[in-house]
Amino acid sequence: MKNWLKQYFGWLNLKDEKEVEWGINYLTERGVYPSSWVNDRDASFFRYLIVDIAADEKGYAPILEKMKRALFGDN
């Protein structure tokens, strides 16, 4: 079975609260939210978002690539 979380967010340290918060802020500021309601601002946000990404990989690819570059300073 494919590890979707690792595939899409393997470069993001989901155990680091500050990095997770940064990632959530990055996505939500760009209008990206999981289609399922997420109560907590923690790594579960990304787990719920995986369903949406898997359904539209091409649509999410640009934002995820920009997010990765922003995190690592490769703008």
N, C-alpha and C positions, 0 to 999 in steps of 0.2 A: 504494500500500500504506500502511496506517495505521501511524503511529509510536506503538506502544503505550507504549514507555518514556517518550516525551515526554508522551503523554496522561495517564498515571497518575502520573508523577514529574517532570514538567517544571518544577515549582516547587522541586525538590530539586537542589542543585548536586552532581552525581555526580562532579565533579572535585575536590571539597573533601573530603579524607579525614575530617576531624572531622565534617562534616555527614553523610557516608555512614555513619560509625560510629554517630552519633546515630540515624539512621534505622533502621539494623539493630537497634540496642538497643531502640528504641521498639517495633518490630514484634515482635521475639522475646520481649520482656517481656510481650507480650499474646498470645503463643502463635501468632504468624504466622510461618510458615516456608515456603519454596518446597517443593513436593512432590518436586522433584529435589534431590539432594544437592549442596550448594555447599561446596567446601573452604575458600575464602578469604572473609574478611570485607571484601569490597570491593564495588564497584558491580555485580559479577556476581550478587550476591544479588538485586538488583532485576530484573535481566534474567531470571533463572530464575523469579522470582515472577510476572512478567507473564503467563505461561501460565495460572497459577491464577486470577489476577485476571480475565483475559479470559473464562475459563470461568464465573465467578461475579461479575460486576461489581456486582450489587446487594448481594451478601454482603460484599464488600470496601469498598464505598463509604463506609459510616460510619467504619470505622477509618482509611481514608485521609484523610477529611475532618478527623477529630480529630487525626491526625498533622500535617496541614498547619497547623491552628490552633495546635497546640502549638509548632511550629517558629517561627511568626510571632507568638506571644504573644496570639492572639485567643481565649483561653479564655473 
